[in-house]
Each structure stands twice: as structure tokens, then as C-alpha cells.
Amino acid sequence: MTISTSRLNAIRAVAEGGSYAGAARLLGVTQPNVSGQVRALEAEFGVRLFMRESGQLVPTTLCLKLCDLAERAAEARDVAERLLRSRSSLREGRIAIGLGNAMPGMAVIAAFHRAYPGVTLDVETGSHQKIARAVLTHECDIGVLPDVPNDPRFRREQLAYSEVIAIAPAGHPLAQATEVTVEELSREHLIFRASGSSTQRAVERMFARANLTPQPFLTLDARDGLYEAVVNGLGVGFMWRASTSRTDGVARLPIVEMRGLATHETVFSLKETRNPIIEAFYTTAQAFDMREGTQ
């Protein structure tokens, strides 16, 4: 047994109009349509919804409770519709964005905010694995990651090339080098990221190609923590070249074995997830100039 919205509307209209004819006028339908829906509901559930008194249909206690529930359901639908409209409105909507790296995603977000200041931004940062999962589970509308998984469910827009580089403390012996080799790096105190990191996966592949298996001196979950560890002289770490605009306290070192192995920083979302805000974000990404950091 189910109660349709049209039946609930008919019951509410009869209760308000006091007759089938009055309800029909309120709803803009025929009188038999209204009476048929009310009587069908009464017959289906074996209940009495209206009593006739002095030529008027008077709602029973059960009917009044049903009308109250129907009114609250209608209000909930209105709220849901307003929420959905606001979500997709470029004047007052909302978008959830997941970033694997601070840059270039944050620069694109800034460009988007300048273009659409009325849209509320929810920004989540985390590992490559975490952000990819957040997009798949609709926790984030859009993600920005390097080396986006080859999943046919994703829509993509490439932003810029990026490659993994080494970072060393400013006073480190390698800091003056123009580039370093994997063998040189394997002899250092290395700081790795956790396994869910795209940076770490690239680093592990790099050492594996060289048949080297260095053990890290320190393993950290967070990118910022790794950067601070390097700044404070704890060892040599790795990051995507375009992952941050920070330059303080570290030397950025291209790695010989990473030549030609750059990957794209990519804006991506589920193909099924489309609304004007998401389309506007893609438009911003397409116009973004990584060299200038602006549209």
C-alpha cells in the first residue's frame, strides 16, 4: 500500500474546502477526480477520513493528523527544492573541492572565487587516495590531483604538467646542485610520505626502476609536515614541483631519473555530477594559466 502525493493533496484540499467541489476548484481538477482519490484511499486502508455534517465534509481526527503530516511533507519538499536550487546557483550556491596539493588547485579556486564570489567554497585537503575516494562517494564535487586514476567514471580537465622533485634543507650539501641522481638520494636521510600519497607512489617507482630500496629515516602523513621536517634539517624529502608556492627554507632539486616522467595536475569529477557551478569551475580551470597563476 502506498500513499501518493496527489492523494494527500486531495485530502488536504477537501479538508480546506469542505467539499469535493471546493477541493476540485482549489486543485484545478474535476470533482470526480478528487472524490475518487479520497474514497480509494479510504477503501484501501479501511479508514474514514471525512464525516458529513450540515452539508459539509468535516475531517476526522485521523484525517487532521494526516493533513498535518502532508503539510510538513510539502514544506520539506519546498526546502529540498530551495536547497537544490541554491546548490546549483552561481549567486548563492556551494561547491566542495578536494585538493591533493595546495597548488595549483588553490590558485584555480582563487580565480573561481574572484569570478563567482557568491558561491560558498568547501575545500578539503588530503592524500591522493582520500581525495579520489571523496569524489567517488560524492563528498567532494570536484577534485584536483596529479596522476588521476584511469577510471571511466571520471571527467577530466588537465591543468599543468608537474613532476616529482627532491627538496633539501637550504644548508644541505646537495642544496647547491642543479640536479641530483637517484643514487645520490639513496645515500641521504630520506623522508617519505605515507603509502596513500601520489608523491610516494612516484618515488617508489623511481627507486624501483633503479633497483634501489632505500629505507626512509622518517615517514609522514601530511605534506606540510614533510616540508617542515626538511626545513628543520631532518633530511631530504620529495614533492610535486607545482604542489606549493612556498620556497622558504628548502632547495628544490630536479631528479635526473625523473626527466620525461612528468604527469598532469588534473581537475576531475564524476561524469554524472553536473550543475552550473561545476561547469563554471571547469571553465575557470580551462582558462587558467599556470605560468601566470591567473586566468
C-alpha positions in Angstrom: 0.0 0.0 0.0 1.3 3.4 -0.9 0.1 7.0 -0.4 0.7 9.2 -3.5 1.3 12.9 -3.3 -1.8 13.5 -5.4 -4.0 11.6 -2.8 -2.5 13.6 0.0 -3.1 16.8 -1.9 -6.7 15.8 -2.4 -7.3 15.1 1.3 -5.8 18.4 2.3 -7.9 20.2 -0.3 -11.2 18.6 0.8 -10.3 19.4 4.4 -9.7 23.0 3.5 -12.6 23.4 1.0 -15.2 21.5 3.0 -16.5 19.6 -0.1 -15.3 17.7 -3.2 -16.4 20.6 -5.4 -14.4 23.1 -3.3 -11.4 20.9 -3.4 -11.7 20.4 -7.1 -11.6 24.2 -7.6 -8.6 24.5 -5.4 -6.7 21.8 -7.3 -7.9 22.7 -10.7 -9.2 19.2 -11.4 -12.7 17.6 -11.7 -14.8 16.8 -8.7 -14.9 13.0 -9.6 -11.1 13.1 -9.6 -11.0 14.3 -6.0 -13.8 12.2 -4.6 -12.3 9.1 -6.4 -8.9 9.6 -4.8 -10.3 10.1 -1.3 -12.6 7.2 -1.5 -9.9 4.9 -3.0 -7.6 5.8 -0.1 -10.4 5.1 2.5 -11.2 1.8 0.9 -7.6 0.7 0.5 -6.8 1.3 4.2 -10.2 0.7 5.7 -10.5 4.1 7.3 -12.9 7.0 7.5 -11.4 10.4 6.7 -14.4 12.7 6.5 -17.8 12.9 8.2 -20.7 14.8 6.6 -22.2 17.4 8.9 -24.7 20.1 7.7 -23.8 19.5 4.1 -20.1 19.9 4.8 -17.3 17.3 4.8 -15.6 17.5 8.2 -12.2 15.9 8.6 -11.9 13.1 11.3 -9.1 13.2 13.9 -7.2 10.7 11.7 -7.7 13.0 8.7 -6.4 16.0 10.6 -3.2 14.1 11.6 -2.8 13.0 8.0 -3.2 16.6 6.8 -0.6 17.8 9.3 1.9 15.2 8.0 1.1 16.1 4.4 1.7 19.8 5.1 5.1 19.0 6.7 6.0 16.8 3.8 5.1 19.6 1.4 7.3 22.0 3.4 10.1 19.5 3.3 9.8 19.3 -0.4 10.0 23.1 -0.7 13.1 23.2 1.5 14.7 20.4 -0.6 13.9 22.3 -3.8 15.4 25.5 -2.4 18.5 23.6 -1.3 18.9 22.1 -4.7 18.4 25.4 -6.5 20.9 27.2 -4.2 23.4 24.4 -4.7 23.4 25.0 -8.4 23.1 28.8 -8.4 26.1 30.8 -9.3 24.8 33.6 -7.0 24.5 31.7 -3.7 25.5 28.1 -4.4 28.1 25.8 -2.8 30.8 23.6 -4.1 33.0 21.0 -2.3 36.6 20.8 -3.7 39.2 18.2 -2.8 42.9 19.1 -3.1 45.8 16.7 -3.1 48.3 19.5 -3.3 47.9 23.1 -2.3 48.9 24.2 -5.8 47.8 24.6 -8.5 44.4 23.8 -7.1 44.3 26.7 -4.6 45.2 29.2 -7.4 42.3 27.9 -9.5 40.0 28.2 -6.5 41.1 31.8 -6.0 40.4 32.6 -9.7 37.0 30.9 -9.4 36.1 32.9 -6.3 37.0 36.2 -8.0 34.7 35.3 -10.8 31.8 33.9 -8.6 32.1 35.5 -5.2 28.6 34.4 -4.2 29.5 30.7 -4.3 30.5 29.1 -0.9 33.6 27.0 -1.1 34.2 23.9 1.0 37.8 22.9 0.5 39.2 19.5 1.8 42.8 18.5 1.6 44.3 15.1 1.9 46.2 12.2 0.3 45.7 11.2 -3.3 43.7 8.2 -2.1 41.5 10.2 0.2 40.5 12.8 -2.4 39.9 10.3 -5.2 37.6 8.4 -2.8 35.8 11.6 -1.7 34.9 12.4 -5.4 33.7 8.8 -5.9 31.4 9.0 -2.8 30.1 12.5 -3.7 31.8 14.0 -0.6 33.6 16.3 -3.0 32.0 17.7 -6.2 35.4 18.2 -7.8 39.0 17.1 -7.1 42.4 18.4 -8.2 45.1 15.8 -8.2 48.2 14.7 -10.1 48.1 11.3 -11.8 44.3 10.9 -11.6 43.2 7.3 -11.6 42.2 5.9 -15.0 38.6 5.5 -14.1 35.9 5.8 -16.9 33.5 7.4 -14.4 35.7 10.5 -14.2 35.5 13.6 -16.3 38.9 15.4 -16.5 40.4 18.8 -17.4 44.2 18.9 -17.4 45.8 22.0 -15.7 49.5 21.8 -15.9 52.4 19.4 -16.1 54.2 18.5 -12.8 57.0 16.2 -11.8 58.4 14.9 -8.5 61.5 16.7 -7.3 63.6 16.4 -4.2 63.7 19.1 -1.5 66.7 19.5 0.8 67.4 21.9 3.7 68.9 25.2 2.5 72.2 24.4 4.2 72.5 20.8 2.9 75.5 19.8 0.8 73.1 19.0 -2.1 71.4 22.4 -1.9 73.8 23.9 -4.5 73.4 21.2 -7.0 71.5 21.9 -10.2 70.1 18.3 -10.2 70.6 15.1 -8.3 70.5 11.4 -9.2 68.6 8.6 -7.6 71.9 7.0 -6.4 72.9 10.2 -4.6 69.5 10.5 -3.0 69.6 6.9 -1.8 72.6 7.7 0.4 70.7 10.5 2.2 68.5 10.6 5.3 65.2 10.3 3.3 61.7 11.5 4.4 58.9 9.7 2.8 55.1 10.2 2.6 52.6 7.6 3.6 51.6 5.0 1.0 48.3 6.8 0.1 50.3 9.6 -1.4 50.7 10.0 -5.2 54.1 11.6 -4.4 55.2 8.5 -2.6 54.0 6.1 -5.3 56.1 8.1 -7.9 59.1 8.0 -5.6 58.8 4.2 -5.0 58.5 3.6 -8.8 61.6 5.8 -9.3 63.8 3.9 -6.9 62.4 0.5 -8.2 63.5 1.4 -11.7 67.0 2.0 -10.4 66.9 -1.3 -8.4 67.3 0.6 -5.2 65.3 0.1 -2.0 66.3 2.9 0.4 64.7 2.9 3.9 63.2 6.2 5.0 64.6 7.9 8.0 61.1 9.3 8.7 57.6 8.7 7.2 54.9 11.4 7.5 51.2 11.5 6.5 51.0 15.2 5.8 52.7 17.2 3.0 53.1 20.2 5.2 54.7 18.1 7.9 57.2 16.8 5.4 58.1 20.3 4.2 58.6 21.5 7.8 60.8 18.4 8.6 63.0 19.3 5.6 63.2 23.0 6.6 64.3 21.9 10.1 67.2 19.8 8.7 65.8 16.3 9.4 66.5 15.0 5.9 65.7 15.1 2.2 62.1 14.8 1.0 60.0 14.7 -2.2 57.1 16.7 -3.6 55.4 17.5 -6.8 57.1 20.6 -8.3 53.9 22.6 -8.5 52.4 21.4 -5.2 53.1 24.5 -3.2 54.1 28.2 -3.8 56.4 28.1 -0.7 60.1 28.5 -1.4 61.4 29.2 2.1 64.0 27.1 3.8 64.5 24.4 1.1 66.4 23.9 -2.1 64.3 22.4 -4.9 66.3 19.7 -6.8 65.3 18.2 -10.2 66.0 14.5 -10.3 67.8 13.1 -13.3 65.8 9.9 -13.4 62.5 11.9 -13.4 63.2 13.5 -16.8 60.4 12.9 -19.2 58.2 11.4 -16.4 56.0 14.5 -15.7 52.3 14.0 -15.1 49.3 16.3 -15.2 47.7 18.1 -12.4 44.1 17.5 -13.3 40.6 18.7 -12.3 38.2 15.8 -12.2 34.7 14.9 -11.2 32.2 12.2 -11.7 30.7 12.4 -15.2 27.2 12.1 -13.7 27.7 15.1 -11.5 26.8 18.2 -13.4 25.4 21.6 -12.5 26.1 25.3 -13.4 28.6 25.6 -10.6 30.7 22.6 -11.6 30.6 23.8 -15.2 31.8 27.2 -14.1 34.7 25.6 -12.2 35.7 23.7 -15.3 35.5 26.8 -17.4 37.8 28.6 -14.8 40.3 25.7 -15.0 40.3 25.7 -18.8 41.2 29.4 -18.8 43.8 29.1 -16.0 47.3 30.0 -16.9 49.7 28.2 -14.6 52.6 30.4 -15.7 50.9 33.5 -14.5 48.8 31.9 -11.7 45.7 33.7 -13.1 43.0 33.4 -15.7 
